[in-house]
Amino acid sequence: MVLEPELTLRIVLDRPPKGVDYGLQKGSGAQSEIVQKQRSVGDDQTFEFPVKFTASRAGAMSTFLGPYIQGPPDQQMVYIDIGTYAGQADSVWHRRLEIPLDGITYDQIEPSVVLEARFAGTGKDGKPSCSIVQPIGGWKVRR
């Protein structure tokens, strides 16, 4: 396996409910911390962070690497913590978004590229989206 150059992932939450804190989870378990914490004002929220990856000699995607990556190699994801999980003590929300990375293809990855995906910030019930959410329109290369 060969370590590839760094690339950037950009997650955009599409108009999450106002007054709710959101934060990117860095690390896991007792060692985790919330970074890029933001309180929603009803506009889109953006989280951007670096990752590396390994690839086989045949060029197939293998594994993302870095402190923001969660889960086993075949089910990798990024967590966006919501409400109390993001440190908002007075929130009624105790949620986490699971952003799956399996929609990213090897052909989209280039050195210094930004891969962006948009996700629904609000569920059909008007509450903050939670659990596993799929990207709206997939992952896109942004230069």
VOLUMPA-161087 format. One line per field, with one value per residue: residue number from 1; y, z, x of N, C-alpha, C in turn. Coordinates in Angstrom, 1 decimal. Layout:
% residues N
nr <- NUM_...
nyy <- Y_...
nzz <- Z_...
nxx <- X_...
cayy <- Y_...
cazz <- Z_...
caxx <- X_...
cyy <- Y_...
czz <- Z_...
cxx <- X_...
% end
This chain:
% residues 143
nr <- 1_2_3_4_5_6_7_8_9_10_11_12_13_14_15_16_17_18_19_20_21_22_23_24_25_26_27_28_29_30_31_32_33_34_35_36_37_38_39_40_41_42_43_44_45_46_47_48_49_50_51_52_53_54_55_56_57_58_59_60_61_62_63_64_65_66_67_68_69_70_71_72_73_74_75_76_77_78_79_80_81_82_83_84_85_86_87_88_89_90_91_92_93_94_95_96_97_98_99_100_101_102_103_104_105_106_107_108_109_110_111_112_113_114_115_116_117_118_119_120_121_122_123_124_125_126_127_128_129_130_131_132_133_134_135_136_137_138_139_140_141_142_143
nyy <- -1.2_2.3_5.4_8.2_11.6_14.3_15.2_17.2_17.0_18.3_19.0_19.9_21.1_21.3_24.0_23.5_23.2_26.3_27.6_25.3_23.5_22.3_20.1_18.9_15.7_14.8_12.2_9.3_7.7_8.1_9.8_11.6_14.8_17.8_19.7_22.7_23.8_25.0_27.2_26.9_29.2_28.9_29.0_27.4_25.1_24.6_22.1_21.5_19.6_17.9_14.7_11.6_8.8_5.3_3.2_0.4_-1.3_-1.7_0.5_0.7_2.1_2.0_2.7_5.4_7.8_9.3_11.6_12.2_10.2_7.5_4.2_0.8_-0.2_-0.9_0.4_3.2_6.5_9.9_11.8_14.1_15.9_16.7_19.1_18.4_16.5_17.9_19.6_21.5_22.4_23.2_22.1_20.3_18.3_15.3_14.1_12.5_12.9_10.6_10.5_8.8_7.6_5.9_6.6_7.9_7.9_6.3_7.6_10.3_11.3_13.3_14.8_17.4_18.1_19.1_17.4_17.6_17.3_17.6_17.6_16.8_19.0_19.2_17.0_15.3_15.7_18.2_18.4_18.3_16.5_13.1_10.1_7.9_9.6_10.2_11.6_14.5_14.3_13.2_12.9_15.6_16.9_19.8_22.5
nzz <- 0.0_-0.7_0.6_-0.1_-1.3_0.7_0.8_0.8_2.6_2.3_4.0_3.7_5.4_4.6_5.4_8.4_11.4_13.2_16.0_17.0_18.0_16.1_15.5_14.3_14.8_16.2_16.5_18.6_21.0_24.4_23.8_22.0_20.5_20.0_17.1_15.1_15.9_15.5_15.7_14.4_12.3_10.5_8.0_5.5_6.8_7.0_7.0_7.0_6.3_6.4_4.9_4.5_2.4_1.7_-1.1_-3.2_-5.3_-7.7_-7.9_-6.7_-4.3_-0.9_2.0_4.1_6.0_9.2_11.9_11.8_10.7_11.0_12.0_10.5_7.8_5.5_6.0_6.3_7.9_8.8_11.7_12.6_15.3_17.3_19.1_22.5_22.2_20.8_22.6_23.5_26.2_27.0_25.1_23.6_21.9_21.2_19.3_16.4_13.2_10.7_8.3_5.5_3.7_1.5_-1.0_-2.4_-5.1_-6.5_-8.8_-8.3_-6.7_-6.3_-5.8_-3.5_-4.0_-3.4_-2.1_-2.1_-0.5_-0.1_2.5_3.9_6.3_7.9_8.9_7.6_9.5_10.5_12.4_13.6_11.2_11.6_12.4_9.8_6.9_3.4_0.7_-1.0_-4.3_-4.5_-4.1_-5.0_-7.1_-6.3_-7.3
nxx <- 0.8_0.4_1.0_-1.0_-1.2_-2.6_-6.0_-9.0_-12.1_-15.3_-18.1_-21.4_-24.1_-27.4_-29.3_-29.9_-32.0_-32.6_-30.7_-29.4_-26.6_-23.8_-21.1_-18.0_-16.7_-13.7_-11.5_-12.2_-14.3_-13.3_-11.3_-12.1_-13.0_-14.9_-14.8_-14.8_-17.2_-20.5_-23.3_-26.5_-28.1_-30.0_-29.0_-26.9_-24.4_-21.0_-18.4_-15.0_-12.2_-8.9_-7.9_-6.2_-5.4_-5.2_-4.2_-4.6_-2.2_-3.4_-5.0_-7.4_-9.8_-9.0_-8.7_-9.6_-7.8_-7.0_-7.8_-10.5_-12.0_-14.2_-15.2_-15.1_-12.8_-14.5_-16.8_-16.6_-17.0_-17.9_-18.5_-21.0_-21.7_-24.6_-26.5_-26.6_-24.6_-22.8_-21.9_-23.7_-25.2_-27.9_-29.6_-32.3_-31.8_-30.1_-28.1_-26.5_-25.1_-24.3_-22.0_-21.6_-18.8_-18.6_-19.5_-17.6_-15.5_-12.5_-11.6_-12.3_-10.4_-7.6_-4.4_-4.5_-7.2_-10.6_-13.3_-16.7_-19.8_-23.4_-25.8_-29.0_-30.0_-32.1_-34.7_-37.6_-39.5_-39.0_-37.1_-33.6_-31.6_-30.6_-28.7_-27.7_-27.1_-27.6_-25.7_-26.8_-27.1_-24.6_-20.9_-18.8_-16.2_-14.4_-12.6
cayy <- 0.0_3.5_6.6_9.2_13.0_14.8_15.8_17.8_16.7_19.4_18.6_21.0_20.7_22.2_24.7_22.9_24.1_27.4_27.5_24.1_23.4_21.2_20.1_17.8_14.8_14.4_11.1_8.5_7.3_9.1_10.7_12.5_16.2_18.5_20.9_23.5_23.9_26.1_27.2_27.2_30.4_28.6_29.0_26.2_25.0_23.9_21.5_21.2_18.9_17.0_13.3_10.9_7.5_4.3_2.6_-0.8_-1.1_-1.7_1.8_0.7_2.7_1.1_3.2_6.8_7.9_10.6_11.7_12.5_9.0_6.6_3.0_-0.1_0.2_-1.1_1.2_4.5_7.6_11.0_12.1_15.5_15.8_17.7_19.5_18.1_15.8_19.0_20.5_22.5_21.9_23.4_21.6_19.2_17.4_14.4_13.4_12.5_12.5_9.7_10.8_7.7_7.9_4.9_7.1_8.6_7.0_6.5_8.6_11.6_11.7_13.9_15.6_18.8_18.3_19.2_16.6_18.2_16.7_18.3_16.7_17.5_19.4_19.1_15.9_15.6_16.1_19.5_18.2_18.0_15.2_12.3_8.8_7.8_10.4_10.1_12.9_15.0_14.4_12.5_13.7_16.3_17.5_21.2_23.0
cazz <- 0.0_-0.8_1.2_-1.1_-0.8_1.4_0.1_1.7_2.5_2.7_4.2_3.8_5.9_4.0_6.3_9.6_12.3_14.0_17.4_17.4_17.8_15.4_15.5_13.7_15.8_15.9_17.4_19.0_22.4_25.5_23.3_21.0_20.8_19.0_16.5_14.1_16.5_15.0_16.0_13.2_12.2_9.4_6.7_5.3_7.6_6.2_7.8_6.0_7.0_5.6_5.1_3.6_2.1_1.1_-2.3_-3.7_-6.5_-8.8_-7.9_-6.0_-3.0_0.2_3.4_4.5_7.3_9.9_13.2_11.6_10.1_12.0_11.4_9.8_6.4_4.5_6.3_6.9_8.0_9.6_12.6_13.0_16.6_17.3_20.4_23.7_21.7_20.3_23.8_23.8_27.4_27.1_23.9_23.7_20.9_21.5_18.0_15.6_11.8_10.2_6.9_4.9_2.7_0.5_-2.3_-3.0_-6.0_-6.7_-9.9_-7.8_-5.8_-6.8_-4.8_-3.1_-4.4_-2.4_-2.4_-1.4_-0.5_0.6_3.2_4.5_7.7_8.6_8.5_7.1_10.6_10.9_13.5_13.0_10.6_12.4_11.9_8.5_5.8_2.1_0.1_-2.1_-5.6_-4.4_-3.8_-6.2_-7.0_-6.3_-7.5
caxx <- 0.0_1.2_0.3_-1.3_-1.2_-3.7_-7.1_-9.9_-13.5_-16.2_-19.5_-22.3_-25.5_-28.4_-30.2_-30.3_-32.8_-32.0_-30.5_-28.9_-25.1_-23.3_-19.7_-17.3_-16.1_-12.3_-11.1_-13.3_-14.4_-12.9_-10.3_-12.7_-13.3_-15.7_-14.1_-15.6_-18.5_-21.3_-24.7_-27.2_-28.9_-30.9_-28.2_-26.0_-23.2_-19.9_-17.3_-14.0_-11.1_-8.0_-7.8_-5.3_-6.0_-4.3_-4.8_-3.9_-1.4_-4.3_-5.6_-8.8_-9.9_-8.8_-9.0_-9.3_-7.0_-7.0_-8.6_-12.0_-12.5_-14.8_-15.7_-14.1_-12.5_-15.6_-18.0_-16.1_-17.9_-17.5_-19.6_-21.3_-22.5_-25.7_-27.1_-25.8_-23.4_-21.8_-21.5_-24.8_-25.8_-29.3_-30.3_-33.2_-31.3_-29.0_-28.1_-25.3_-25.2_-23.2_-21.8_-20.9_-17.8_-18.5_-19.9_-16.4_-14.8_-11.1_-11.4_-12.5_-9.3_-6.4_-3.7_-5.0_-8.5_-11.7_-14.5_-17.8_-21.2_-24.4_-26.6_-30.1_-29.7_-33.4_-35.5_-39.0_-40.3_-38.6_-36.1_-32.3_-31.4_-29.7_-28.3_-27.0_-27.7_-26.9_-25.5_-27.8_-26.4_-23.3_-19.7_-18.4_-14.9_-14.4_-11.2
cyy <- 1.3_4.6_7.7_10.6_13.3_15.4_16.4_17.3_17.9_18.9_19.8_20.5_21.8_22.7_23.9_23.8_25.1_27.0_26.2_24.1_22.2_21.2_18.8_17.0_14.5_13.4_10.3_8.2_8.5_10.1_11.6_13.9_16.7_19.7_21.5_23.6_25.2_26.0_27.6_28.4_30.2_28.6_27.7_26.3_24.1_23.4_21.1_20.7_18.1_15.6_12.8_9.6_6.6_3.7_1.4_-0.5_-1.1_-0.4_1.8_1.4_1.7_1.7_4.7_6.8_9.3_10.6_11.9_11.3_8.1_5.3_2.1_0.3_0.0_-0.3_2.6_5.6_8.7_11.4_13.6_15.4_17.0_17.9_19.1_17.3_16.7_19.9_21.5_22.0_22.1_22.9_20.4_18.1_16.6_13.5_13.4_12.1_11.6_9.9_9.7_8.2_6.9_5.4_7.8_7.5_7.3_7.6_10.0_12.2_12.1_14.7_17.0_19.1_18.4_18.4_17.2_17.4_17.5_17.2_17.4_17.8_19.2_17.8_16.3_16.0_17.5_19.5_18.1_16.6_14.4_10.9_8.9_8.6_10.3_11.4_13.2_15.1_13.8_13.5_14.3_16.9_19.0_21.7_24.4
czz <- 0.0_-0.2_0.1_-0.5_-0.1_0.5_1.2_1.5_3.0_2.8_4.4_4.2_5.3_5.0_7.5_10.5_13.1_15.4_17.9_17.1_17.0_15.5_14.9_14.8_15.3_16.9_17.7_20.5_23.4_24.9_22.2_21.5_19.7_18.5_15.5_14.6_15.9_15.5_14.8_13.4_11.0_8.1_6.6_6.3_6.9_7.2_6.8_6.8_6.1_6.0_4.2_3.3_1.6_-0.1_-2.6_-4.9_-7.8_-8.9_-7.3_-4.7_-1.9_1.5_3.5_5.8_7.9_11.1_13.0_11.1_11.2_11.2_10.8_8.4_5.4_4.9_7.0_6.9_8.8_10.4_12.7_14.2_16.7_18.7_21.5_23.2_21.2_21.4_24.1_25.0_27.5_26.0_24.3_22.8_21.4_20.3_17.4_14.2_11.5_8.7_6.3_3.8_1.5_-0.9_-3.0_-3.9_-6.1_-7.7_-9.4_-7.0_-6.5_-5.7_-4.7_-3.6_-3.2_-2.9_-1.5_-1.6_0.3_1.3_3.8_5.9_8.6_8.0_8.1_8.2_11.2_12.0_12.8_12.4_11.6_11.8_10.6_7.5_4.5_1.5_-0.9_-3.3_-5.5_-4.1_-5.1_-6.0_-7.2_-6.4_-6.9
cxx <- 0.9_0.3_0.2_-1.3_-2.6_-4.8_-8.1_-11.4_-14.2_-17.6_-20.4_-23.7_-26.4_-29.4_-30.8_-31.2_-32.0_-31.8_-29.9_-27.4_-24.8_-21.8_-19.1_-16.5_-14.7_-11.9_-12.4_-13.2_-14.0_-11.9_-10.8_-12.9_-14.1_-15.0_-15.1_-17.0_-19.2_-22.7_-25.5_-28.1_-29.9_-30.2_-27.5_-24.9_-22.2_-18.8_-16.3_-12.7_-10.2_-8.1_-6.7_-6.0_-4.9_-5.0_-4.0_-3.1_-2.3_-5.1_-7.0_-8.7_-9.7_-9.4_-8.7_-8.6_-7.1_-7.9_-10.1_-12.7_-13.0_-15.1_-14.7_-13.9_-13.6_-16.8_-17.5_-17.1_-17.2_-18.7_-19.7_-22.2_-23.4_-26.2_-26.1_-24.5_-22.3_-21.5_-22.6_-25.6_-27.3_-30.1_-31.2_-32.8_-30.1_-28.8_-26.7_-25.7_-24.0_-23.1_-21.0_-19.9_-17.7_-18.9_-18.7_-15.7_-13.3_-10.8_-11.6_-11.3_-8.1_-5.7_-4.3_-6.4_-9.5_-12.8_-15.6_-19.1_-22.1_-25.3_-27.8_-29.8_-31.0_-34.2_-36.9_-39.9_-40.0_-37.5_-34.7_-32.2_-30.5_-29.5_-27.6_-27.8_-26.9_-26.7_-26.5_-26.9_-25.0_-22.1_-19.3_-17.0_-15.0_-12.9_-11.1
% end
